[in-house]
């Protein structure tokens, strides 16, 4: 669900978080309530926002952006989340597509 692909503006990314995984991994697709979502598996449990924070950092790392550029837009208490990436570069939509769709 990109807002402005490649324009340097914000990019909204639908994410499906899988807490309590054996390792942190970013990749794969889940068709969720916000449309096609990127799967982010994290080792952190779904307690006190720990999985959400781990997913935010893992997403930033996978996209090659600063963690501060990624913020939660909606879904604090859900596995289905929308993250906002500020200052998206022109290659960011392509990187998202490769991670989500192979």
Secondary structure as UniProt FT lines:
FT   TURN            5..6
FT   STRAND          11..18
FT   TURN            19..20
FT   STRAND          25..32
FT   TURN            33..34
FT   STRAND          35..41
FT   TURN            48..49
FT   HELIX           50..63
FT   HELIX           67..69
FT   STRAND          70..74
FT   TURN            76..77
FT   STRAND          80..85
FT   TURN            86..87
FT   TURN            90..91
FT   HELIX           92..101
//
